[in-house]
């Protein structure tokens, strides 16, 4: 059974959606939290790679300052 997953502006069939949900239901809370941390780490790595591609000429110090500035802008301000 294929499930249609709707996101902003698109909807496409996702044949693995139900399988992912079944796997997630079997995880312990600690395992789910570990998954969240892993996803966050991967996202930050990709963000850093993309930022470096946008600004290849910055020194390491300038790049680190820019990275931290951009991270601060992305932080959830509800806390």
Biopython code that builds the backbone (N, CA, C, O; Angstrom):
import numpy as np
from Bio.PDB.StructureBuilder import StructureBuilder

atoms = [
    (1, "UNK", "N", (0.848, -1.184, 0.000)),
    (1, "UNK", "CA", (0.000, 0.000, 0.000)),
    (1, "UNK", "C", (0.887, 1.239, 0.000)),
    (1, "UNK", "O", (1.791, 1.367, 0.825)),
    (2, "UNK", "N", (0.623, 2.134, -0.919)),
    (2, "UNK", "CA", (1.384, 3.359, -1.025)),
    (2, "UNK", "C", (0.594, 4.497, -0.381)),
    (2, "UNK", "O", (-0.611, 4.626, -0.595)),
    (3, "UNK", "N", (1.268, 5.297, 0.388)),
    (3, "UNK", "CA", (0.630, 6.402, 1.084)),
    (3, "UNK", "C", (1.062, 7.699, 0.412)),
    (3, "UNK", "O", (2.231, 7.863, 0.063)),
    (4, "UNK", "N", (0.124, 8.613, 0.233)),
    (4, "UNK", "CA", (0.447, 9.930, -0.306)),
    (4, "UNK", "C", (0.841, 10.822, 0.865)),
    (4, "UNK", "O", (0.057, 11.040, 1.789)),
    (5, "UNK", "N", (2.056, 11.330, 0.814)),
    (5, "UNK", "CA", (2.550, 12.222, 1.855)),
    (5, "UNK", "C", (2.498, 13.631, 1.305)),
    (5, "UNK", "O", (3.111, 13.932, 0.281)),
    (6, "UNK", "N", (1.767, 14.494, 1.988)),
    (6, "UNK", "CA", (1.619, 15.874, 1.539)),
    (6, "UNK", "C", (2.556, 16.775, 2.318)),
    (6, "UNK", "O", (2.596, 16.749, 3.548)),
    (7, "UNK", "N", (3.301, 17.563, 1.583)),
    (7, "UNK", "CA", (4.151, 18.585, 2.174)),
    (7, "UNK", "C", (3.786, 19.892, 1.509)),
    (7, "UNK", "O", (2.938, 19.923, 0.617)),
    (8, "UNK", "N", (4.410, 20.961, 1.930)),
    (8, "UNK", "CA", (4.106, 22.261, 1.347)),
    (8, "UNK", "C", (4.317, 22.223, -0.164)),
    (8, "UNK", "O", (5.434, 22.018, -0.639)),
    (9, "UNK", "N", (3.244, 22.421, -0.905)),
    (9, "UNK", "CA", (3.341, 22.555, -2.342)),
    (9, "UNK", "C", (3.482, 21.265, -3.125)),
    (9, "UNK", "O", (3.527, 21.313, -4.354)),
    (10, "UNK", "N", (3.553, 20.117, -2.474)),
    (10, "UNK", "CA", (3.676, 18.882, -3.248)),
    (10, "UNK", "C", (3.056, 17.722, -2.492)),
    (10, "UNK", "O", (2.951, 17.730, -1.266)),
    (11, "UNK", "N", (2.661, 16.751, -3.243)),
    (11, "UNK", "CA", (2.232, 15.490, -2.663)),
    (11, "UNK", "C", (2.714, 14.390, -3.590)),
    (11, "UNK", "O", (2.477, 14.422, -4.798)),
    (12, "UNK", "N", (3.379, 13.434, -3.014)),
    (12, "UNK", "CA", (3.915, 12.340, -3.816)),
    (12, "UNK", "C", (3.773, 11.045, -3.035)),
    (12, "UNK", "O", (3.758, 11.054, -1.804)),
    (13, "UNK", "N", (3.671, 9.949, -3.741)),
    (13, "UNK", "CA", (3.545, 8.664, -3.044)),
    (13, "UNK", "C", (4.832, 8.320, -2.291)),
    (13, "UNK", "O", (5.933, 8.510, -2.808)),
    (14, "UNK", "N", (4.684, 7.821, -1.089)),
    (14, "UNK", "CA", (5.828, 7.369, -0.302)),
    (14, "UNK", "C", (5.555, 5.936, 0.129)),
    (14, "UNK", "O", (4.871, 5.701, 1.125)),
    (15, "UNK", "N", (6.087, 4.987, -0.615)),
    (15, "UNK", "CA", (5.790, 3.582, -0.322)),
    (15, "UNK", "C", (6.374, 3.094, 1.009)),
    (15, "UNK", "O", (5.944, 2.062, 1.524)),
    (16, "UNK", "N", (7.327, 3.806, 1.560)),
    (16, "UNK", "CA", (7.969, 3.365, 2.802)),
    (16, "UNK", "C", (7.441, 4.059, 4.050)),
    (16, "UNK", "O", (7.926, 3.802, 5.152)),
    (17, "UNK", "N", (6.460, 4.930, 3.891)),
    (17, "UNK", "CA", (5.946, 5.698, 5.021)),
    (17, "UNK", "C", (5.416, 4.794, 6.143)),
    (17, "UNK", "O", (5.785, 4.963, 7.305)),
    (18, "UNK", "N", (4.572, 3.860, 5.801)),
    (18, "UNK", "CA", (4.011, 2.966, 6.829)),
    (18, "UNK", "C", (5.089, 2.102, 7.472)),
    (18, "UNK", "O", (5.032, 1.826, 8.670)),
    (19, "UNK", "N", (6.061, 1.679, 6.692)),
    (19, "UNK", "CA", (7.162, 0.879, 7.221)),
    (19, "UNK", "C", (7.959, 1.696, 8.245)),
    (19, "UNK", "O", (8.314, 1.191, 9.310)),
    (20, "UNK", "N", (8.238, 2.967, 7.913)),
    (20, "UNK", "CA", (8.971, 3.825, 8.854)),
    (20, "UNK", "C", (8.179, 4.016, 10.149)),
    (20, "UNK", "O", (8.749, 3.989, 11.240)),
    (21, "UNK", "N", (6.871, 4.207, 10.022)),
    (21, "UNK", "CA", (6.043, 4.364, 11.217)),
    (21, "UNK", "C", (6.077, 3.118, 12.091)),
    (21, "UNK", "O", (6.155, 3.219, 13.315)),
    (22, "UNK", "N", (6.019, 1.949, 11.472)),
    (22, "UNK", "CA", (6.081, 0.704, 12.245)),
    (22, "UNK", "C", (7.411, 0.591, 12.982)),
    (22, "UNK", "O", (7.446, 0.189, 14.145)),
    (23, "UNK", "N", (8.505, 0.946, 12.311)),
    (23, "UNK", "CA", (9.822, 0.877, 12.947)),
    (23, "UNK", "C", (9.901, 1.876, 14.089)),
    (23, "UNK", "O", (10.398, 1.543, 15.165)),
    (24, "UNK", "N", (9.420, 3.094, 13.875)),
    (24, "UNK", "CA", (9.458, 4.104, 14.931)),
    (24, "UNK", "C", (8.662, 3.689, 16.157)),
    (24, "UNK", "O", (9.046, 4.003, 17.283)),
    (25, "UNK", "N", (7.576, 2.998, 15.951)),
    (25, "UNK", "CA", (6.763, 2.549, 17.092)),
    (25, "UNK", "C", (7.481, 1.509, 17.942)),
    (25, "UNK", "O", (7.175, 1.356, 19.125)),
    (26, "UNK", "N", (8.428, 0.797, 17.354)),
    (26, "UNK", "CA", (9.145, -0.237, 18.105)),
    (26, "UNK", "C", (10.318, 0.322, 18.896)),
    (26, "UNK", "O", (10.856, -0.369, 19.761)),
    (27, "UNK", "N", (10.725, 1.551, 18.620)),
    (27, "UNK", "CA", (11.880, 2.134, 19.293)),
    (27, "UNK", "C", (11.529, 2.573, 20.717)),
    (27, "UNK", "O", (10.411, 3.005, 20.997)),
    (28, "UNK", "N", (12.496, 2.451, 21.585)),
    (28, "UNK", "CA", (12.330, 2.956, 22.944)),
    (28, "UNK", "C", (12.466, 4.483, 22.911)),
    (28, "UNK", "O", (12.985, 5.029, 21.938)),
    (29, "UNK", "N", (12.013, 5.171, 23.949)),
    (29, "UNK", "CA", (12.203, 6.623, 23.986)),
    (29, "UNK", "C", (13.670, 7.035, 23.832)),
    (29, "UNK", "O", (13.963, 8.030, 23.168)),
    (30, "UNK", "N", (14.585, 6.288, 24.432)),
    (30, "UNK", "CA", (16.012, 6.602, 24.317)),
    (30, "UNK", "C", (16.485, 6.456, 22.865)),
    (30, "UNK", "O", (17.254, 7.283, 22.373)),
    (31, "UNK", "N", (16.027, 5.412, 22.189)),
    (31, "UNK", "CA", (16.403, 5.210, 20.787)),
    (31, "UNK", "C", (15.840, 6.330, 19.901)),
    (31, "UNK", "O", (16.505, 6.784, 18.970)),
    (32, "UNK", "N", (14.624, 6.764, 20.196)),
    (32, "UNK", "CA", (14.035, 7.866, 19.437)),
    (32, "UNK", "C", (14.829, 9.145, 19.645)),
    (32, "UNK", "O", (15.066, 9.891, 18.695)),
    (33, "UNK", "N", (15.238, 9.401, 20.875)),
    (33, "UNK", "CA", (16.029, 10.583, 21.178)),
    (33, "UNK", "C", (17.389, 10.508, 20.474)),
    (33, "UNK", "O", (17.877, 11.513, 19.956)),
    (34, "UNK", "N", (17.994, 9.330, 20.456)),
    (34, "UNK", "CA", (19.257, 9.147, 19.737)),
    (34, "UNK", "C", (19.086, 9.466, 18.254)),
    (34, "UNK", "O", (19.958, 10.081, 17.640)),
    (35, "UNK", "N", (17.960, 9.046, 17.685)),
    (35, "UNK", "CA", (17.678, 9.342, 16.270)),
    (35, "UNK", "C", (17.578, 10.849, 16.045)),
    (35, "UNK", "O", (18.073, 11.366, 15.043)),
    (36, "UNK", "N", (16.945, 11.541, 16.967)),
    (36, "UNK", "CA", (16.811, 13.000, 16.863)),
    (36, "UNK", "C", (18.185, 13.652, 16.879)),
    (36, "UNK", "O", (18.458, 14.543, 16.074)),
    (37, "UNK", "N", (19.050, 13.216, 17.786)),
    (37, "UNK", "CA", (20.395, 13.790, 17.882)),
    (37, "UNK", "C", (21.204, 13.507, 16.617)),
    (37, "UNK", "O", (21.932, 14.378, 16.139)),
    (38, "UNK", "N", (21.082, 12.313, 16.080)),
    (38, "UNK", "CA", (21.796, 11.970, 14.855)),
    (38, "UNK", "C", (21.310, 12.829, 13.686)),
    (38, "UNK", "O", (22.114, 13.319, 12.893)),
    (39, "UNK", "N", (20.014, 13.003, 13.587)),
    (39, "UNK", "CA", (19.466, 13.821, 12.512)),
    (39, "UNK", "C", (19.923, 15.270, 12.651)),
    (39, "UNK", "O", (20.260, 15.914, 11.657)),
    (40, "UNK", "N", (19.935, 15.779, 13.869)),
    (40, "UNK", "CA", (20.391, 17.143, 14.108)),
    (40, "UNK", "C", (21.859, 17.293, 13.706)),
    (40, "UNK", "O", (22.235, 18.279, 13.072)),
    (41, "UNK", "N", (22.677, 16.324, 14.074)),
    (41, "UNK", "CA", (24.099, 16.371, 13.732)),
    (41, "UNK", "C", (24.294, 16.360, 12.214)),
    (41, "UNK", "O", (25.101, 17.127, 11.688)),
    (42, "UNK", "N", (23.567, 15.505, 11.518)),
    (42, "UNK", "CA", (23.673, 15.462, 10.048)),
    (42, "UNK", "C", (23.223, 16.772, 9.419)),
    (42, "UNK", "O", (23.836, 17.259, 8.469)),
    (43, "UNK", "N", (22.152, 17.335, 9.952)),
    (43, "UNK", "CA", (21.638, 18.596, 9.418)),
    (43, "UNK", "C", (22.653, 19.711, 9.581)),
    (43, "UNK", "O", (22.857, 20.507, 8.663)),
    (44, "UNK", "N", (23.288, 19.776, 10.738)),
    (44, "UNK", "CA", (24.300, 20.809, 10.969)),
    (44, "UNK", "C", (25.511, 20.619, 10.058)),
    (44, "UNK", "O", (26.088, 21.598, 9.585)),
    (45, "UNK", "N", (25.898, 19.375, 9.811)),
    (45, "UNK", "CA", (27.014, 19.114, 8.895)),
    (45, "UNK", "C", (26.668, 19.585, 7.482)),
    (45, "UNK", "O", (27.480, 20.228, 6.817)),
    (46, "UNK", "N", (25.459, 19.259, 7.033)),
    (46, "UNK", "CA", (25.034, 19.695, 5.696)),
    (46, "UNK", "C", (24.939, 21.214, 5.612)),
    (46, "UNK", "O", (25.305, 21.804, 4.596)),
    (47, "UNK", "N", (24.452, 21.842, 6.667)),
    (47, "UNK", "CA", (24.365, 23.297, 6.715)),
    (47, "UNK", "C", (25.761, 23.909, 6.593)),
    (47, "UNK", "O", (25.969, 24.869, 5.850)),
    (48, "UNK", "N", (26.703, 23.344, 7.326)),
    (48, "UNK", "CA", (28.084, 23.837, 7.312)),
    (48, "UNK", "C", (28.714, 23.665, 5.923)),
    (48, "UNK", "O", (29.403, 24.562, 5.436)),
    (49, "UNK", "N", (28.479, 22.523, 5.298)),
    (49, "UNK", "CA", (29.007, 22.266, 3.955)),
    (49, "UNK", "C", (28.425, 23.263, 2.954)),
    (49, "UNK", "O", (29.150, 23.825, 2.132)),
    (50, "UNK", "N", (27.119, 23.477, 3.030)),
    (50, "UNK", "CA", (26.471, 24.427, 2.127)),
    (50, "UNK", "C", (26.965, 25.849, 2.334)),
    (50, "UNK", "O", (27.149, 26.597, 1.374)),
    (51, "UNK", "N", (27.175, 26.213, 3.577)),
    (51, "UNK", "CA", (27.664, 27.553, 3.886)),
    (51, "UNK", "C", (29.086, 27.736, 3.351)),
    (51, "UNK", "O", (29.421, 28.798, 2.826)),
    (52, "UNK", "N", (29.912, 26.714, 3.483)),
    (52, "UNK", "CA", (31.289, 26.787, 2.973)),
    (52, "UNK", "C", (31.290, 26.916, 1.451)),
    (52, "UNK", "O", (32.123, 27.626, 0.887)),
    (53, "UNK", "N", (30.355, 26.228, 0.785)),
    (53, "UNK", "CA", (30.256, 26.345, -0.677)),
    (53, "UNK", "C", (29.828, 27.749, -1.091)),
    (53, "UNK", "O", (30.252, 28.254, -2.130)),
    (54, "UNK", "N", (28.986, 28.373, -0.274)),
    (54, "UNK", "CA", (28.550, 29.744, -0.578)),
    (54, "UNK", "C", (29.655, 30.760, -0.328)),
    (54, "UNK", "O", (29.725, 31.782, -1.009)),
    (55, "UNK", "N", (30.514, 30.486, 0.641)),
    (55, "UNK", "CA", (31.566, 31.431, 1.028)),
    (55, "UNK", "C", (32.930, 30.729, 1.062)),
    (55, "UNK", "O", (33.528, 30.587, 2.128)),
    (56, "UNK", "N", (33.416, 30.292, -0.099)),
    (56, "UNK", "CA", (34.670, 29.518, -0.113)),
    (56, "UNK", "C", (35.914, 30.340, 0.202)),
    (56, "UNK", "O", (36.942, 29.775, 0.576)),
    (57, "UNK", "N", (35.844, 31.648, 0.060)),
    (57, "UNK", "CA", (37.033, 32.478, 0.233)),
    (57, "UNK", "C", (37.237, 32.987, 1.658)),
    (57, "UNK", "O", (38.236, 33.651, 1.934)),
    (58, "UNK", "N", (36.326, 32.696, 2.549)),
    (58, "UNK", "CA", (36.486, 33.166, 3.933)),
    (58, "UNK", "C", (37.585, 32.373, 4.642)),
    (58, "UNK", "O", (37.768, 31.179, 4.405)),
    (59, "UNK", "N", (38.302, 33.067, 5.510)),
    (59, "UNK", "CA", (39.279, 32.363, 6.349)),
    (59, "UNK", "C", (38.512, 31.474, 7.329)),
    (59, "UNK", "O", (37.296, 31.600, 7.476)),
    (60, "UNK", "N", (39.230, 30.584, 7.990)),
    (60, "UNK", "CA", (38.573, 29.678, 8.946)),
    (60, "UNK", "C", (37.919, 30.456, 10.081)),
    (60, "UNK", "O", (36.830, 30.101, 10.532)),
    (61, "UNK", "N", (38.581, 31.521, 10.546)),
    (61, "UNK", "CA", (38.026, 32.333, 11.630)),
    (61, "UNK", "C", (36.767, 33.074, 11.160)),
    (61, "UNK", "O", (35.764, 33.116, 11.872)),
    (62, "UNK", "N", (36.829, 33.653, 9.967)),
    (62, "UNK", "CA", (35.661, 34.368, 9.426)),
    (62, "UNK", "C", (34.504, 33.412, 9.188)),
    (62, "UNK", "O", (33.344, 33.730, 9.453)),
    (63, "UNK", "N", (34.848, 32.230, 8.681)),
    (63, "UNK", "CA", (33.808, 31.237, 8.416)),
    (63, "UNK", "C", (33.142, 30.782, 9.710)),
    (63, "UNK", "O", (31.919, 30.658, 9.769)),
    (64, "UNK", "N", (33.935, 30.536, 10.737)),
    (64, "UNK", "CA", (33.378, 30.089, 12.022)),
    (64, "UNK", "C", (32.458, 31.157, 12.608)),
    (64, "UNK", "O", (31.402, 30.840, 13.155)),
    (65, "UNK", "N", (32.862, 32.427, 12.493)),
    (65, "UNK", "CA", (32.023, 33.519, 12.990)),
    (65, "UNK", "C", (30.713, 33.581, 12.211)),
    (65, "UNK", "O", (29.647, 33.760, 12.801)),
    (66, "UNK", "N", (30.789, 33.433, 10.894)),
    (66, "UNK", "CA", (29.581, 33.432, 10.068)),
    (66, "UNK", "C", (28.683, 32.246, 10.421)),
    (66, "UNK", "O", (27.468, 32.397, 10.551)),
    (67, "UNK", "N", (29.282, 31.075, 10.573)),
    (67, "UNK", "CA", (28.525, 29.866, 10.926)),
    (67, "UNK", "C", (27.768, 30.066, 12.237)),
    (67, "UNK", "O", (26.584, 29.743, 12.328)),
    (68, "UNK", "N", (28.441, 30.590, 13.235)),
    (68, "UNK", "CA", (27.789, 30.810, 14.530)),
    (68, "UNK", "C", (26.694, 31.875, 14.427)),
    (68, "UNK", "O", (25.647, 31.759, 15.065)),
    (69, "UNK", "N", (26.939, 32.899, 13.631)),
    (69, "UNK", "CA", (25.924, 33.942, 13.426)),
    (69, "UNK", "C", (24.686, 33.364, 12.744)),
    (69, "UNK", "O", (23.560, 33.658, 13.145)),
    (70, "UNK", "N", (24.891, 32.548, 11.724)),
    (70, "UNK", "CA", (23.764, 31.939, 11.011)),
    (70, "UNK", "C", (23.024, 30.938, 11.899)),
    (70, "UNK", "O", (21.797, 30.851, 11.849)),
    (71, "UNK", "N", (23.759, 30.190, 12.703)),
    (71, "UNK", "CA", (23.126, 29.256, 13.642)),
    (71, "UNK", "C", (22.248, 30.006, 14.633)),
    (71, "UNK", "O", (21.154, 29.552, 14.967)),
    (72, "UNK", "N", (22.725, 31.151, 15.100)),
    (72, "UNK", "CA", (21.949, 31.947, 16.056)),
    (72, "UNK", "C", (20.660, 32.445, 15.406)),
    (72, "UNK", "O", (19.624, 32.529, 16.067)),
    (73, "UNK", "N", (20.717, 32.773, 14.129)),
    (73, "UNK", "CA", (19.514, 33.237, 13.427)),
    (73, "UNK", "C", (18.502, 32.114, 13.245)),
    (73, "UNK", "O", (17.299, 32.367, 13.172)),
    (74, "UNK", "N", (18.975, 30.888, 13.173)),
    (74, "UNK", "CA", (18.093, 29.751, 12.954)),
    (74, "UNK", "C", (17.511, 29.198, 14.261)),
    (74, "UNK", "O", (16.577, 28.397, 14.236)),
    (75, "UNK", "N", (18.055, 29.618, 15.375)),
    (75, "UNK", "CA", (17.635, 29.072, 16.670)),
    (75, "UNK", "C", (16.180, 29.416, 16.951)),
    (75, "UNK", "O", (15.723, 30.518, 16.648)),
    (76, "UNK", "N", (15.467, 28.473, 17.525)),
    (76, "UNK", "CA", (14.080, 28.654, 17.896)),
    (76, "UNK", "C", (14.003, 29.679, 19.028)),
    (76, "UNK", "O", (14.508, 29.436, 20.124)),
    (77, "UNK", "N", (13.387, 30.796, 18.768)),
    (77, "UNK", "CA", (13.343, 31.882, 19.765)),
    (77, "UNK", "C", (12.189, 31.736, 20.749)),
    (77, "UNK", "O", (11.917, 32.661, 21.514)),
    (78, "UNK", "N", (11.512, 30.609, 20.745)),
    (78, "UNK", "CA", (10.395, 30.389, 21.666)),
    (78, "UNK", "C", (10.878, 30.006, 23.050)),
    (78, "UNK", "O", (10.070, 29.946, 23.977)),
    (79, "UNK", "N", (12.145, 29.749, 23.223)),
    (79, "UNK", "CA", (12.662, 29.288, 24.516)),
    (79, "UNK", "C", (13.149, 30.447, 25.329)),
    (79, "UNK", "O", (13.621, 30.260, 26.451)),
]
sb = StructureBuilder()
sb.init_structure("model")
sb.init_model(0)
sb.init_chain("A")
sb.init_seg("    ")
for serial, (resi, resn, name, xyz) in enumerate(atoms, 1):
    if name == "N":
        sb.init_residue(resn, " ", resi, " ")
    sb.init_atom(name, np.array(xyz, "f"), 0.0, 1.0, " ", f" {name:<3s}", serial, name[0])
structure = sb.get_structure()
